[in-house]
Amino acid sequence: MKVYTTDKIRNVVILGHGSAGKTSLVEAMGYLGGLTSRLGKIEDGSTLSDFTDEEKKRGISIRTSVVPVEWNDYKINILDTPGYFDFQGEVEEAMSVADGAIIVVSGKSGIEAGTEKAWELCEKFKLPRMFFVTDMDIDDVSYRKVVEDLEASYGKKIAPFNMPWREDGKYVGYINTIQKKAFRWSGKDAVPDEVPDYSKEYLDKYNDSLMEAVAETSEEFMDRYFSGDTFSEEEIRAAARLAIQFGDMVPVEQGSGIIVRGVYTLMDDVIKYLPSAESRPMSGINTKTNEIFEANFDVLKPKTAFVFKTIVDPFLGRYSLVKVRSGVIKSDDTMYDAVSQEEFRIGKLYIMQGNKTAEVPELHAGDLGALAKLGSVKTGDTLSTKTTPVTYARMDLSVPYTYMRYRVDNKADIDKAAQALQKIAAEDPTIRSVNDSADHQSLIYGLGDLALQVVQSTLKNEYKVEIQLEKPKVAFRETIKKNSDVEYKYKKQNGGHGQYGHVKIRFSPLEDKTIPYEFTEAVVGGSVPKNYFPAVEKGIAESCDRGPLAAYPVVGVHAELYDGSYHPVDSSEMAFKTAAKMAFKEGFMEAGPVLMEPIVALKVTVPDTYTGDVMGDLNKRRGRVLGMNPTAAGKQTIEAEVPQMELFDYCTTLRSMTGGRGEYSYEFVRYEQAPSDVQSREVEARAAKAAEGFTEG
């Protein structure tokens, strides 16, 4: 592929609900652009953008793919994103480097939760956008209904640029709203024809809406519009391009990726109406001078590039995907990572073409490319030069709240699993692995259950490591509510020196439940020598790791050593530590032991119509609703405090209740005493495991 200058590049992200037809559209665009000689099929696993084993097996997009297509002496960098919310991080990575968007809407299904989410993301990232309505090859699919629904949702911005033409149930051509002309397909060509009578009413309606939108782009056009003047096609297209780039107009086009109809026109209009990178402002920080660096995709400024994605593939290798934000990057350039403060030679430059790479000599500002084997470079890093070190703001990625406990089937594979999870997390930063040492479990976090299942399957198929996903242990804590006073004498004689340690300890609850214990001593007369105090405290500390009630960590206990005795020969640090541990166990159980459960502050944002269902569900989860605040676009944010153990399956439940339109977040706020039934279940479960000889590892 040849080198393209900034003005000849279009970076376009493909968005939409799962199974709306995004991948089929990208396949058609690649086919028309000459990347393939035959159309791949999702069911065959032969598409350009869904090439991993998991994507082929599941028939869905799991990660963002970059597919550059040459079209009429322009380059369209297509970013095909997943439609399932579990892979939202992939979408956000693509949004951070896109300059325009195509929102794909299924003609059969109409506006779905993924459509609404795509619009919200475009608003957040201030991206010009177009709609492409698929399934026009199906006779009973209504384009008009989809347009009406879009107008109802997004108002006068919606501007149909064309409409389908059907004869005898067959999709035979399209009608151009701007030109008010019909075109019939004849082989690969579209030849002019008469507008069918049944379409004239809607053609006039769509054209009137378009002319009104064009008129609003300037006072001169508004005056001409009201005086009955008409606009030339050139004036309409120029005004439409300006309105689209400012977000005041959103074109709607239609077709079918499966039979490659309407895609030619779409690609032409991507070039005509969506902007190149040079029209978008971009600034970073010069870390040497601490001044703002206005990059603005200017090829004359020092070279900088932003790493928006990392690929770590057992077969492809490791690639850092970048968007050049200033200057021109060439093969063998020396670059500098201001985050890691490392300088390195980048070697060869590549462009990704689905699962293949092609070498290029240089990349101009605004272009997307790939750099190989930059092991220390991570997603979100900035590459620049050491003389002008620059950093750009990192991406704002979704926070994962769904998590599962995992166990590695073969203990010999524990290190291998950890390394594989690091590679998976490098590809998708919304996947996190956490070693929860306090509760003796390993956890994987993701944006949904499907994301975690994909991790499990990827580990097995690509890294040859098998893990089991289980319901995680809740991070309960144990504490006491009363005082106790206990004495324990540890005495052991088995030939030679014996073991002797004798302690008297008072236990009482602490107000501060954020610390495990507080140890003090009030020994008088040397009944316990000072050199044994640290051993007693160590016994208390080790006891707090696994409490006597249900083997959870202990918090909020004050232990005061006030008396005891020792033997001049048989006493030892080990003996006093053992005596303290036994005294702790006895004293804790006499001091009104209780389980404390973690409470989180939960925020749930849903459309108004779902608030009743959500609050009812929260009540079932022992939640306390604190209030409800209206947000933009007819939504409400419900604030509540909920026991964390009740949120185990909340992601799936919320999506089911709201059709995927609900979002939530939470953060830990405090521990509260667990209800007696919850405590009883945990104590019984601990006793059952102890009877089986089970130990956590």
HUSUL-V978321 format. One record per residue. N is the residue number from 1. RES is the residue in three letters. PSI is psi in whole degrees, -180 to 180 (999 if undefined). Layout:
BEGIN
N_RES_PSI, N_RES_PSI
END
This chain:
BEGIN
1_MET_138, 2_LYS_170, 3_VAL_136, 4_TYR_142, 5_THR_165, 6_THR_-43, 7_ASP_-14, 8_LYS_12, 9_ILE_135, 10_ARG_120, 11_ASN_109, 12_VAL_124, 13_VAL_136, 14_ILE_120, 15_LEU_164, 16_GLY_174, 17_HIS_155, 18_GLY_136, 19_SER_21, 20_ALA_-18, 21_GLY_18, 22_LYS_-50, 23_THR_-38, 24_SER_-37, 25_LEU_-45, 26_VAL_-39, 27_GLU_-42, 28_ALA_-39, 29_MET_-41, 30_GLY_-37, 31_TYR_-47, 32_LEU_-32, 33_GLY_0, 34_GLY_11, 35_LEU_-31, 36_THR_157, 37_SER_-9, 38_ARG_151, 39_LEU_129, 40_GLY_161, 41_LYS_142, 42_ILE_-43, 43_GLU_-23, 44_ASP_-9, 45_GLY_32, 46_SER_18, 47_THR_160, 48_LEU_-42, 49_SER_-22, 50_ASP_88, 51_PHE_-10, 52_THR_160, 53_ASP_-40, 54_GLU_-41, 55_GLU_-41, 56_LYS_-42, 57_LYS_-40, 58_ARG_-16, 59_GLY_28, 60_ILE_161, 61_SER_134, 62_ILE_-33, 63_ARG_159, 64_THR_134, 65_SER_143, 66_VAL_123, 67_VAL_97, 68_PRO_131, 69_VAL_130, 70_GLU_131, 71_TRP_113, 72_ASN_47, 73_ASP_20, 74_TYR_164, 75_LYS_122, 76_ILE_111, 77_ASN_103, 78_ILE_128, 79_LEU_100, 80_ASP_117, 81_THR_156, 82_PRO_151, 83_GLY_-13, 84_TYR_138, 85_PHE_-20, 86_ASP_-18, 87_PHE_34, 88_GLN_-31, 89_GLY_-37, 90_GLU_-39, 91_VAL_-44, 92_GLU_-35, 93_GLU_-45, 94_ALA_-39, 95_MET_-32, 96_SER_-17, 97_VAL_0, 98_ALA_152, 99_ASP_-8, 100_GLY_167, 101_ALA_147, 102_ILE_117, 103_ILE_116, 104_VAL_128, 105_VAL_129, 106_SER_126, 107_GLY_-29, 108_LYS_-43, 109_SER_-22, 110_GLY_-155, 111_ILE_126, 112_GLU_179, 113_ALA_-38, 114_GLY_-31, 115_THR_-47, 116_GLU_-41, 117_LYS_-40, 118_ALA_-44, 119_TRP_-45, 120_GLU_-39, 121_LEU_-40, 122_CYS_-38, 123_GLU_-43, 124_LYS_-44, 125_PHE_2, 126_LYS_50, 127_LEU_131, 128_PRO_147, 129_ARG_161, 130_MET_153, 131_PHE_142, 132_PHE_116, 133_VAL_120, 134_THR_-176, 135_ASP_23, 136_MET_-13, 137_ASP_-5, 138_ILE_123, 139_ASP_-39, 140_ASP_10, 141_VAL_130, 142_SER_109, 143_TYR_-41, 144_ARG_-42, 145_LYS_-42, 146_VAL_-43, 147_VAL_-43, 148_GLU_-42, 149_ASP_-38, 150_LEU_-42, 151_GLU_-39, 152_ALA_-34, 153_SER_-37, 154_TYR_5, 155_GLY_-153, 156_LYS_-7, 157_LYS_-27, 158_ILE_124, 159_ALA_100, 160_PRO_119, 161_PHE_-21, 162_ASN_172, 163_MET_154, 164_PRO_154, 165_TRP_119, 166_ARG_144, 167_GLU_125, 168_ASP_41, 169_GLY_4, 170_LYS_145, 171_TYR_102, 172_VAL_-13, 173_GLY_-162, 174_TYR_164, 175_ILE_124, 176_ASN_120, 177_THR_-35, 178_ILE_-48, 179_GLN_-18, 180_LYS_44, 181_LYS_152, 182_ALA_147, 183_PHE_128, 184_ARG_137, 185_TRP_134, 186_SER_97, 187_GLY_-125, 188_LYS_-8, 189_ASP_159, 190_ALA_113, 191_VAL_142, 192_PRO_147, 193_ASP_175, 194_GLU_141, 195_VAL_126, 196_PRO_147, 197_ASP_-39, 198_TYR_-17, 199_SER_-11, 200_LYS_-37, 201_GLU_-49, 202_TYR_-31, 203_LEU_-45, 204_ASP_-41, 205_LYS_-47, 206_TYR_-38, 207_ASN_-39, 208_ASP_-43, 209_SER_-41, 210_LEU_-44, 211_MET_-36, 212_GLU_-41, 213_ALA_-39, 214_VAL_-42, 215_ALA_-32, 216_GLU_-3, 217_THR_-16, 218_SER_157, 219_GLU_-37, 220_GLU_-46, 221_PHE_-36, 222_MET_-43, 223_ASP_-43, 224_ARG_-38, 225_TYR_-45, 226_PHE_-20, 227_SER_1, 228_GLY_7, 229_ASP_156, 230_THR_156, 231_PHE_146, 232_SER_162, 233_GLU_-38, 234_GLU_-41, 235_GLU_-42, 236_ILE_-47, 237_ARG_-39, 238_ALA_-44, 239_ALA_-39, 240_ALA_-42, 241_ARG_-44, 242_LEU_-44, 243_ALA_-38, 244_ILE_-43, 245_GLN_-27, 246_PHE_-2, 247_GLY_11, 248_ASP_-11, 249_MET_138, 250_VAL_105, 251_PRO_150, 252_VAL_126, 253_GLU_170, 254_GLN_163, 255_GLY_-157, 256_SER_118, 257_GLY_-30, 258_ILE_-39, 259_ILE_10, 260_VAL_53, 261_ARG_135, 262_GLY_-8, 263_VAL_-36, 264_TYR_-49, 265_THR_-41, 266_LEU_-46, 267_MET_-39, 268_ASP_-43, 269_ASP_-27, 270_VAL_-45, 271_ILE_-42, 272_LYS_-38, 273_TYR_-30, 274_LEU_145, 275_PRO_160, 276_SER_170, 277_ALA_-30, 278_GLU_-16, 279_SER_-5, 280_ARG_130, 281_PRO_148, 282_MET_126, 283_SER_150, 284_GLY_-162, 285_ILE_128, 286_ASN_111, 287_THR_-14, 288_LYS_-43, 289_THR_-13, 290_ASN_25, 291_GLU_160, 292_ILE_133, 293_PHE_109, 294_GLU_95, 295_ALA_-57, 296_ASN_28, 297_PHE_40, 298_ASP_121, 299_VAL_-15, 300_LEU_-7, 301_LYS_164, 302_PRO_145, 303_LYS_132, 304_THR_152, 305_ALA_146, 306_PHE_129, 307_VAL_108, 308_PHE_-12, 309_LYS_150, 310_THR_135, 311_ILE_123, 312_VAL_94, 313_ASP_132, 314_PRO_-24, 315_PHE_-44, 316_LEU_-34, 317_GLY_-166, 318_ARG_127, 319_TYR_140, 320_SER_116, 321_LEU_130, 322_VAL_156, 323_LYS_124, 324_VAL_123, 325_ARG_-10, 326_SER_155, 327_GLY_-166, 328_VAL_121, 329_ILE_132, 330_LYS_160, 331_SER_141, 332_ASP_10, 333_ASP_152, 334_THR_125, 335_MET_165, 336_TYR_132, 337_ASP_108, 338_ALA_-21, 339_VAL_-54, 340_SER_-9, 341_GLN_41, 342_GLU_143, 343_GLU_139, 344_PHE_159, 345_ARG_131, 346_ILE_-15, 347_GLY_-132, 348_LYS_152, 349_LEU_141, 350_TYR_161, 351_ILE_144, 352_MET_140, 353_GLN_75, 354_GLY_-116, 355_ASN_13, 356_LYS_161, 357_THR_151, 358_ALA_136, 359_GLU_140, 360_VAL_152, 361_PRO_-29, 362_GLU_160, 363_LEU_126, 364_HIS_161, 365_ALA_134, 366_GLY_-17, 367_ASP_160, 368_LEU_138, 369_GLY_-173, 370_ALA_140, 371_LEU_137, 372_ALA_145, 373_LYS_40, 374_LEU_80, 375_GLY_-34, 376_SER_-10, 377_VAL_132, 378_LYS_162, 379_THR_131, 380_GLY_-11, 381_ASP_160, 382_THR_133, 383_LEU_132, 384_SER_-151, 385_THR_157, 386_LYS_-28, 387_THR_-31, 388_THR_77, 389_PRO_126, 390_VAL_144, 391_THR_141, 392_TYR_158, 393_ALA_140, 394_ARG_163, 395_MET_149, 396_ASP_94, 397_LEU_151, 398_SER_144, 399_VAL_129, 400_PRO_131, 401_TYR_-13, 402_THR_131, 403_TYR_153, 404_MET_153, 405_ARG_143, 406_TYR_148, 407_ARG_136, 408_VAL_125, 409_ASP_-46, 410_ASN_115, 411_LYS_-25, 412_ALA_-15, 413_ASP_8, 414_ILE_-48, 415_ASP_-40, 416_LYS_-41, 417_ALA_-42, 418_ALA_-42, 419_GLN_-40, 420_ALA_-40, 421_LEU_-35, 422_GLN_-40, 423_LYS_-41, 424_ILE_-41, 425_ALA_-30, 426_ALA_-35, 427_GLU_-41, 428_ASP_98, 429_PRO_-10, 430_THR_-3, 431_ILE_126, 432_ARG_138, 433_SER_135, 434_VAL_133, 435_ASN_103, 436_ASP_83, 437_SER_-31, 438_ALA_-36, 439_ASP_12, 440_HIS_53, 441_GLN_154, 442_SER_134, 443_LEU_148, 444_ILE_129, 445_TYR_144, 446_GLY_-176, 447_LEU_5, 448_GLY_170, 449_ASP_-38, 450_LEU_-39, 451_ALA_-40, 452_LEU_-36, 453_GLN_-37, 454_VAL_-40, 455_VAL_-47, 456_GLN_-45, 457_SER_-39, 458_THR_-42, 459_LEU_-42, 460_LYS_-47, 461_ASN_-34, 462_GLU_-31, 463_TYR_-1, 464_LYS_40, 465_VAL_127, 466_GLU_132, 467_ILE_159, 468_GLN_133, 469_LEU_132, 470_GLU_163, 471_LYS_129, 472_PRO_153, 473_LYS_141, 474_VAL_144, 475_ALA_61, 476_PHE_159, 477_ARG_153, 478_GLU_143, 479_THR_-179, 480_ILE_156, 481_LYS_-13, 482_LYS_-179, 483_ASN_155, 484_SER_158, 485_ASP_114, 486_VAL_158, 487_GLU_136, 488_TYR_132, 489_LYS_118, 490_TYR_117, 491_LYS_125, 492_LYS_131, 493_GLN_118, 494_ASN_41, 495_GLY_137, 496_GLY_-149, 497_HIS_139, 498_GLY_-167, 499_GLN_129, 500_TYR_124, 501_GLY_130, 502_HIS_122, 503_VAL_150, 504_LYS_123, 505_ILE_136, 506_ARG_135, 507_PHE_138, 508_SER_155, 509_PRO_144, 510_LEU_147, 511_GLU_-39, 512_ASP_109, 513_LYS_11, 514_THR_-10, 515_ILE_148, 516_PRO_-49, 517_TYR_166, 518_GLU_128, 519_PHE_131, 520_THR_165, 521_GLU_144, 522_ALA_39, 523_VAL_132, 524_VAL_150, 525_GLY_7, 526_GLY_23, 527_SER_-30, 528_VAL_115, 529_PRO_148, 530_LYS_-31, 531_ASN_-9, 532_TYR_-7, 533_PHE_-47, 534_PRO_-34, 535_ALA_-39, 536_VAL_-46, 537_GLU_-38, 538_LYS_-38, 539_GLY_-41, 540_ILE_-46, 541_ALA_-45, 542_GLU_-32, 543_SER_-31, 544_CYS_-16, 545_ASP_-39, 546_ARG_103, 547_GLY_158, 548_PRO_-21, 549_LEU_-55, 550_ALA_21, 551_ALA_25, 552_TYR_158, 553_PRO_146, 554_VAL_141, 555_VAL_155, 556_GLY_42, 557_VAL_130, 558_HIS_127, 559_ALA_125, 560_GLU_115, 561_LEU_118, 562_TYR_-12, 563_ASP_177, 564_GLY_-161, 565_SER_167, 566_TYR_166, 567_HIS_131, 568_PRO_-23, 569_VAL_-47, 570_ASP_-16, 571_SER_146, 572_SER_166, 573_GLU_-41, 574_MET_-40, 575_ALA_-44, 576_PHE_-34, 577_LYS_-43, 578_THR_-42, 579_ALA_-41, 580_ALA_-40, 581_LYS_-42, 582_MET_-37, 583_ALA_-39, 584_PHE_-46, 585_LYS_-44, 586_GLU_-45, 587_GLY_-37, 588_PHE_-46, 589_MET_-18, 590_GLU_-8, 591_ALA_32, 592_GLY_61, 593_PRO_141, 594_VAL_156, 595_LEU_138, 596_MET_132, 597_GLU_148, 598_PRO_135, 599_ILE_135, 600_VAL_151, 601_ALA_115, 602_LEU_136, 603_LYS_124, 604_VAL_121, 605_THR_120, 606_VAL_158, 607_PRO_152, 608_ASP_-39, 609_THR_-16, 610_TYR_1, 611_THR_-39, 612_GLY_-46, 613_ASP_-42, 614_VAL_-46, 615_MET_-36, 616_GLY_-41, 617_ASP_-39, 618_LEU_-37, 619_ASN_-39, 620_LYS_-25, 621_ARG_18, 622_ARG_26, 623_GLY_152, 624_ARG_110, 625_VAL_124, 626_LEU_-25, 627_GLY_177, 628_MET_129, 629_ASN_132, 630_PRO_144, 631_THR_-172, 632_ALA_162, 633_ALA_39, 634_GLY_36, 635_LYS_162, 636_GLN_143, 637_THR_115, 638_ILE_127, 639_GLU_132, 640_ALA_162, 641_GLU_128, 642_VAL_140, 643_PRO_134, 644_GLN_-32, 645_MET_-22, 646_GLU_-3, 647_LEU_14, 648_PHE_-47, 649_ASP_22, 650_TYR_-35, 651_CYS_-50, 652_THR_-44, 653_THR_-45, 654_LEU_-43, 655_ARG_-39, 656_SER_-42, 657_MET_-34, 658_THR_9, 659_GLY_31, 660_GLY_6, 661_ARG_-6, 662_GLY_146, 663_GLU_151, 664_TYR_160, 665_SER_159, 666_TYR_161, 667_GLU_148, 668_PHE_138, 669_VAL_-39, 670_ARG_175, 671_TYR_143, 672_GLU_155, 673_GLN_131, 674_ALA_150, 675_PRO_157, 676_SER_-34, 677_ASP_-37, 678_VAL_-44, 679_GLN_-42, 680_SER_-42, 681_ARG_-43, 682_GLU_-40, 683_VAL_-42, 684_GLU_-40, 685_ALA_-40, 686_ARG_-42, 687_ALA_-39, 688_ALA_-41, 689_LYS_-39, 690_ALA_-38, 691_ALA_-30, 692_GLU_-3, 693_GLY_25, 694_PHE_137, 695_THR_141, 696_GLU_146, 697_GLY_999
END
